[in-house]
Amino acid sequence: MAEEYRLRVIGRVESALRRREDAPKQHGDGAPDASVVIDPPFADAASDIRPGDRIVLLTWLHLSDRDVLRVHPRGDESRPLTGVFSTRSPARPNPVGLHHVEVLSVEPGRLHVRGLEAVDGTPVVDVKPDR
């Protein structure tokens, strides 16, 4: 029997990417600059993040299919079906996104970042230093 746990959304992504189909497969594939808006109760937790910092964002890929277990890597049907745990596919039982980004600037409750391939409105569940 699978256990369930609750996550707390701590913020949301603001991005020019509006549809899942528009999102690059990886940050190195041309992800636009974006913002992470931290919800007010959690803003103090981001108070030590500075421009130039490398951070890891954990997101909840809310538009992903949670029932898919095998995919063609990068959506390329010429590649063999592969278990999602061996890929970076957003379709997975728990669609947690892992994003290594660079902080460009910081405002109260907002981090402007480079290299975030998540679509506008994607829930953010955690921020960690990338060290």
N, CA and C of each residue as an Amber inpcrd file, in Angstrom:
protein
   393
   0.8480000  -1.1730000   0.0000000   0.0000000   0.0000000   0.0000000
   0.9050000   1.2520000   0.0000000   0.6230000   2.1460000  -0.8980000
   1.4260000   3.3700000  -1.0120000   0.9970000   4.3840000   0.0430000
   1.9870000   4.9370000   0.7420000   1.7100000   6.0090000   1.6890000
   1.5910000   7.3180000   0.9370000   0.8640000   8.2530000   1.5140000
   0.7480000   9.5790000   0.9240000   1.2250000  10.6190000   1.9220000
   1.8390000  11.6710000   1.3880000   2.3190000  12.7830000   2.2010000
   1.8350000  14.0690000   1.5590000   1.7330000  15.1040000   2.3480000
   1.3140000  16.4050000   1.8290000   2.5130000  17.3200000   1.6920000
   2.5600000  18.0320000   0.5790000   3.5840000  19.0520000   0.3590000
   2.9430000  20.4160000   0.5330000   3.7210000  21.3770000   0.9550000
   3.2520000  22.7560000   1.0490000   3.8460000  23.5310000  -0.1180000
   3.0030000  24.1480000  -0.8960000   3.4670000  25.0110000  -1.9780000
   4.0040000  26.2830000  -1.3300000   5.2410000  26.6580000  -1.6850000
   5.8550000  27.8450000  -1.0710000   5.9090000  29.0320000  -2.0360000
   5.5110000  28.7960000  -3.2690000   5.5070000  29.8720000  -4.2540000
   5.1000000  29.3540000  -5.6080000   5.2280000  30.2190000  -6.6160000
   4.8450000  29.8690000  -7.9890000   5.8440000  30.4600000  -8.9730000
   5.9390000  29.8230000 -10.1130000   6.7730000  30.3000000 -11.2020000
   5.9960000  31.3240000 -12.0120000   6.6670000  32.4150000 -12.3690000
   6.1430000  33.3540000 -13.3630000   7.0750000  33.2710000 -14.5570000
   6.5350000  32.8990000 -15.7130000   7.3550000  32.6540000 -16.8960000
   6.5950000  33.0330000 -18.1550000   7.3580000  33.3130000 -19.1990000
   6.7660000  33.5420000 -20.5180000   6.2500000  32.2430000 -21.1180000
   6.6640000  31.1080000 -20.5640000   6.1850000  29.8110000 -21.0410000
   4.7730000  29.5930000 -20.5220000   3.8110000  29.5410000 -21.4140000
   2.4070000  29.4190000 -21.0080000   1.8520000  28.0050000 -21.1470000
   2.4260000  27.2260000 -22.0660000   1.9220000  25.8750000 -22.3140000
   3.0480000  24.8710000 -22.1350000   2.6960000  23.7060000 -21.6870000
   3.6900000  22.6460000 -21.4840000   4.4570000  22.3540000 -22.7740000
   3.7610000  22.4170000 -23.9030000   4.3830000  22.1380000 -25.1900000
   5.4570000  23.1650000 -25.5400000   5.3910000  24.3630000 -24.9560000
   6.3600000  25.4190000 -25.2370000   7.6320000  25.2910000 -24.3950000
   7.5880000  24.4750000 -23.3740000   8.7160000  24.3860000 -22.4440000
   9.8510000  23.5570000 -23.0510000  11.0940000  24.0410000 -22.9270000
  12.2370000  23.2320000 -23.3780000  12.3190000  21.9530000 -22.5530000
  12.9120000  20.9260000 -23.1440000  13.0610000  19.6520000 -22.4230000
  14.0180000  19.7880000 -21.2450000  15.0520000  20.6380000 -21.3860000
  16.0380000  20.8640000 -20.3370000  16.3690000  22.3520000 -20.2920000
  16.9390000  22.8230000 -19.1870000  17.2790000  24.2380000 -19.0620000
  18.2740000  24.6740000 -20.1230000  19.1460000  23.7970000 -20.5530000
  20.1360000  24.1310000 -21.5640000  19.5650000  24.2180000 -22.9710000
  18.2820000  23.9140000 -23.1090000  17.6260000  23.9530000 -24.4130000
  16.9660000  25.3040000 -24.6790000  17.3910000  26.3480000 -23.9720000
  16.8610000  27.6800000 -24.2400000  15.7430000  28.1340000 -23.3240000
  15.7490000  27.6960000 -22.0880000  14.7310000  28.1490000 -21.1380000
  14.8720000  29.6500000 -20.9140000  13.7620000  30.3760000 -20.9070000
  13.8350000  31.8300000 -20.7070000  14.0850000  32.1880000 -19.2430000
  14.5140000  33.4240000 -19.0240000  14.5760000  33.9250000 -17.6520000
  13.1620000  33.9170000 -17.0940000  13.0370000  33.7210000 -15.8060000
  11.7270000  33.6220000 -15.1660000  11.8450000  34.1400000 -13.7410000
  10.7370000  34.1390000 -13.0330000  10.7150000  34.5460000 -11.6320000
  10.0750000  33.4640000 -10.7900000  10.5380000  33.3990000  -9.5520000
   9.8960000  32.5680000  -8.5440000   9.3270000  33.5310000  -7.5210000
   8.0130000  33.5210000  -7.3880000   7.3420000  34.3810000  -6.4190000
   7.1040000  33.5450000  -5.1720000   7.7590000  33.9370000  -4.0930000
   7.6540000  33.2120000  -2.8200000   6.4400000  33.7400000  -2.0640000
   5.5910000  32.8370000  -1.5960000   4.4130000  33.2510000  -0.8270000
   4.8500000  33.9640000   0.4530000   4.1230000  35.0140000   0.8570000
   4.5330000  35.8310000   2.0100000   4.9100000  35.0590000   3.2750000
   4.1940000  33.9920000   3.6610000   4.6100000  33.3050000   4.8930000
   6.0050000  32.6860000   4.8230000   6.5500000  32.5010000   3.6000000
   7.8430000  31.8400000   3.4340000   8.9400000  32.7880000   2.9490000
   8.6180000  34.0590000   2.7560000   9.5760000  35.0140000   2.1830000
  10.8520000  35.1240000   3.0110000  10.7470000  35.0670000   4.3160000
  11.9330000  35.2000000   5.1640000  12.9220000  34.0510000   4.9390000
  12.4190000  32.9000000   4.5010000  13.2890000  31.7490000   4.2570000
  14.2220000  31.9800000   3.0660000  13.8790000  32.9510000   2.1970000
  14.7010000  33.2570000   1.0230000  15.5390000  34.5120000   1.2220000
  15.5900000  35.0470000   2.4300000  16.2210000  36.3440000   2.6750000
  17.7350000  36.3570000   2.4640000  18.3790000  35.1980000   2.4660000
  19.8350000  35.1530000   2.3000000  20.2720000  34.7960000   0.8800000
  19.3340000  34.6210000  -0.0310000  19.6700000  34.3120000  -1.4230000
  20.0820000  35.6000000  -2.1180000  21.1710000  35.5210000  -2.8810000
  21.7600000  36.7050000  -3.5120000  21.9310000  36.4970000  -5.0150000
  22.0010000  37.5980000  -5.7780000  22.3170000  37.4760000  -7.2020000
  23.6380000  36.7350000  -7.3860000  23.6650000  35.8730000  -8.3890000
  24.8480000  35.0610000  -8.6470000  24.7970000  33.6990000  -7.9790000
  23.9360000  33.5310000  -6.9740000  23.8000000  32.2220000  -6.3320000
  23.2540000  31.2130000  -7.3220000  23.7000000  29.9650000  -7.1770000
  23.1130000  28.8420000  -7.9060000  22.2100000  28.1250000  -6.9130000
  20.9660000  27.9100000  -7.3120000  20.0090000  27.2400000  -6.4360000
  19.3170000  26.1190000  -7.2060000  18.7200000  25.2200000  -6.4390000
  17.9210000  24.1450000  -6.9990000  16.4770000  24.4050000  -6.5920000
  15.6080000  24.4750000  -7.5910000  14.1830000  24.6270000  -7.3250000
  13.5230000  23.2620000  -7.4710000  12.6950000  22.9210000  -6.5120000
  11.8640000  21.7280000  -6.6040000  10.4500000  22.2030000  -6.8830000
   9.8920000  21.7290000  -7.9900000   8.5540000  22.1480000  -8.3740000
   7.6370000  20.9380000  -8.4390000   6.3440000  21.2160000  -8.4650000
   5.3440000  20.1840000  -8.6720000   4.8280000  20.3840000 -10.0910000
   5.1600000  19.4630000 -10.9790000   4.8140000  19.5910000 -12.3920000
   3.3330000  19.2270000 -12.5760000   2.4970000  20.1710000 -12.2080000
   1.0600000  19.9800000 -12.0600000   0.3310000  19.6210000 -13.3560000
   0.9310000  19.8350000 -14.5080000   0.2820000  19.5170000 -15.7790000
   0.6900000  18.1370000 -16.2970000   1.4860000  17.4230000 -15.5370000
   2.0170000  16.1340000 -15.9890000   1.0750000  14.9810000 -15.6980000
   1.2040000  13.9480000 -16.5070000   0.4340000  12.7190000 -16.3460000
   1.1270000  11.8620000 -15.2910000   0.4090000  11.4990000 -14.2560000
   0.9990000  10.7350000 -13.1540000   0.8770000   9.2290000 -13.3390000
   0.2360000   8.7790000 -14.4290000   0.0330000   7.3460000 -14.6480000
   1.0130000   6.7430000 -15.6510000   1.8740000   7.5520000 -16.2440000
   2.8220000   7.0740000 -17.2430000   4.0470000   6.4960000 -16.5370000
   4.4460000   5.2890000 -16.9310000   5.6070000   4.6400000 -16.3230000
   6.7580000   4.4500000 -17.3030000   6.4720000   4.4980000 -18.6240000
   7.5020000   4.3300000 -19.6460000   7.2900000   5.4040000 -20.7170000
   8.4040000   5.9820000 -21.1780000   8.3370000   7.0350000 -22.1900000
   9.4510000   6.8360000 -23.2180000   9.3120000   7.4940000 -24.3600000
  10.4030000   7.6180000 -25.3120000  11.2110000   8.8320000 -24.8510000
  12.4880000   8.6620000 -24.4620000  13.2670000   9.7970000 -23.9530000
  13.2130000  11.0040000 -24.8920000  12.9940000  12.1880000 -24.2850000
  12.8990000  13.4670000 -24.9840000  11.7780000  13.4830000 -26.0210000
  10.8050000  12.5600000 -25.8900000   9.6850000  12.5080000 -26.8150000
  10.0500000  11.9880000 -28.1970000  11.2250000  11.4080000 -28.3380000
  11.7350000  10.9240000 -29.6150000  11.3330000   9.4610000 -29.7880000
  10.3380000   9.2060000 -30.6290000   9.8050000   7.8480000 -30.7870000
  10.7830000   6.8900000 -31.4480000  11.9070000   7.3940000 -31.9870000
  12.9230000   6.4890000 -32.5250000  13.7420000   5.8650000 -31.3900000
  13.6380000   6.4330000 -30.1920000  14.3450000   5.8850000 -29.0270000
  13.4290000   4.8800000 -28.3350000  14.0020000   3.8330000 -27.7460000
  13.1590000   2.7980000 -27.1210000  12.4270000   3.3230000 -25.8770000
  11.2780000   2.7040000 -25.6140000  10.5640000   3.0320000 -24.3850000
  11.4720000   2.7660000 -23.1980000  11.4550000   3.6870000 -22.2570000
  12.3430000   3.6450000 -21.0990000  11.5240000   3.9580000 -19.8460000
  11.8060000   3.2990000 -18.7480000  11.1250000   3.5940000 -17.4900000
  11.3800000   5.0320000 -17.0660000  10.3480000   5.7230000 -16.5840000
  10.4900000   7.1470000 -16.2640000  11.5320000   7.4200000 -15.1940000
  11.8360000   6.4580000 -14.3510000  12.8540000   6.6900000 -13.3260000
  14.2640000   6.7620000 -13.9210000  14.4080000   6.4070000 -15.1890000
  15.6890000   6.5190000 -15.8850000  15.7150000   7.7130000 -16.8240000
  14.7240000   8.5890000 -16.7140000  14.6230000   9.7510000 -17.5960000
  14.3390000  11.0020000 -16.7820000  14.3580000  12.1590000 -17.4670000
  13.9570000  13.4270000 -16.8530000  12.5270000  13.7930000 -17.2630000
  11.7570000  12.8360000 -17.7240000  10.3850000  13.0920000 -18.1610000
   9.5710000  13.7160000 -17.0320000   8.7150000  14.7020000 -17.3640000
   7.8350000  15.2550000 -16.3410000   6.7040000  14.2980000 -15.9680000
   6.3960000  13.3410000 -16.8410000   5.3560000  12.3500000 -16.5600000
   5.9560000  11.2850000 -15.6490000   5.4100000  11.1730000 -14.4430000
   5.9280000  10.2150000 -13.4650000   4.9480000  10.1380000 -12.2960000
   5.0490000   9.1110000 -11.4420000   4.0970000   8.9810000 -10.3350000
   4.0320000  10.2050000  -9.4280000   5.1680000  10.8000000  -9.1160000
   5.2220000  12.0490000  -8.3490000   5.9790000  13.0570000  -9.2090000
   5.2690000  13.9530000  -9.8860000   5.9180000  14.8380000 -10.8590000
   6.6740000  15.9930000 -10.2030000   7.7590000  15.6320000  -9.5170000
   8.6100000  16.6290000  -8.8860000   9.6450000  17.0840000  -9.9160000
   9.6840000  18.3870000 -10.1660000  10.6640000  18.9500000 -11.0790000
  11.9080000  19.3750000 -10.3180000  13.0620000  19.1810000 -10.9240000
  14.3500000  19.5430000 -10.3350000  15.0140000  20.5050000 -11.3060000
  15.2520000  21.7320000 -10.8660000  15.7390000  22.7870000 -11.7520000
  16.9600000  23.4620000 -11.1290000  18.1070000  23.3460000 -11.7810000
  19.3260000  24.0430000 -11.3690000  19.3140000  25.3930000 -12.0790000
  19.2250000  26.4740000 -11.3270000  19.1060000  27.8050000 -11.9200000
  20.1130000  28.7650000 -11.2820000  20.3260000  29.8800000 -11.9710000
  21.1670000  30.9570000 -11.4610000  20.2790000  32.1270000 -11.0810000
  20.5190000  32.7020000  -9.9110000  19.7570000  33.8630000  -9.4630000
  20.3250000  35.1040000 -10.1380000  19.4630000  35.8230000 -10.8450000
  19.8680000  37.0460000 -11.5390000  19.6990000  38.2700000 -10.6540000
  18.5720000  38.3260000  -9.9560000  18.3140000  39.4320000  -9.0430000
  17.2920000  38.9810000  -8.0140000  17.2220000  39.7570000  -6.9440000
  16.3360000  39.4150000  -5.8300000  15.5530000  40.6520000  -5.4230000
  14.2650000  40.4780000  -5.2450000  13.3800000  41.4870000  -4.6640000
  12.6780000  40.8100000  -3.4940000  12.1070000  41.5710000  -2.5890000
  11.3810000  40.9150000  -1.4990000  10.2980000  39.9730000  -2.0480000
  10.4110000  38.7060000  -1.6940000   9.4250000  37.7170000  -2.1180000
   9.5300000  37.2900000  -3.5700000  10.6150000  37.6400000  -4.2580000
  10.7440000  37.3030000  -5.6790000  12.2100000  37.0570000  -6.0310000
  12.4410000  35.9380000  -6.7140000  13.7680000  35.5970000  -7.2150000
  13.6970000  35.5760000  -8.7350000  14.5020000  36.3740000  -9.4050000
  14.5890000  36.3390000 -10.8620000  15.7140000  35.3690000 -11.2000000
  15.4150000  34.3830000 -12.0630000  16.3660000  33.3080000 -12.3190000
  16.5620000  33.0550000 -13.8090000  17.6870000  32.4310000 -14.1210000
  18.0170000  32.0200000 -15.4910000  17.9960000  30.4980000 -15.5480000
  17.3950000  29.9850000 -16.6400000  17.4670000  28.5440000 -16.8910000
  16.3250000  27.7370000 -16.3100000  15.1510000  28.3550000 -16.1440000
  14.0100000  27.6350000 -15.5520000  13.0390000  27.2230000 -16.6630000
  12.9260000  25.9240000 -16.9050000  12.0920000  25.4240000 -17.9850000
  10.6720000  25.0730000 -17.5500000  10.2150000  25.5910000 -16.4260000
   8.8540000  25.3470000 -15.9360000   7.8930000  26.3950000 -16.4940000
   6.6440000  25.9900000 -16.6980000   5.6390000  26.9000000 -17.2530000
   5.0710000  27.8250000 -16.1820000   4.5100000  28.9120000 -16.6370000
   3.8910000  29.8970000 -15.7670000   2.8670000  29.2260000 -14.8520000
   2.9190000  29.5440000 -13.5750000   1.9740000  28.9950000 -12.6080000
   2.4100000  27.7040000 -11.9520000   3.5570000  27.1510000 -12.3440000
   4.0230000  25.9030000 -11.7440000   4.2810000  26.1170000 -10.2520000
   3.7070000  25.2670000  -9.4020000   3.9570000  25.3830000  -7.9650000
   5.4040000  25.0650000  -7.6070000   5.9770000  25.8550000  -6.7150000
   7.3210000  25.6130000  -6.1810000   7.1440000  25.0210000  -4.7890000
   7.8500000  23.9000000  -4.5260000   7.7050000  23.2490000  -3.2170000
   8.9440000  23.3570000  -2.3460000  10.0980000  23.7420000  -2.9320000
  11.2890000  23.9350000  -2.1120000  12.3700000  24.6560000  -2.9200000
  13.2910000  25.2680000  -2.2050000  14.4680000  25.9360000  -2.7690000
  15.6600000  25.4750000  -1.9430000  16.7260000  25.0520000  -2.6370000
  17.9280000  24.5960000  -1.9400000  19.1540000  25.2070000  -2.6000000
  20.2270000  25.3790000  -1.8490000  21.4690000  25.8370000  -2.4800000
  22.0110000  24.7420000  -3.3950000  22.6300000  25.1410000  -4.4780000
  23.2230000  24.1930000  -5.4310000  24.7140000  24.1230000  -5.1660000
  25.1020000  23.4920000  -4.0630000  26.5190000  23.3440000  -3.7210000
  26.8040000  21.9640000  -3.2300000
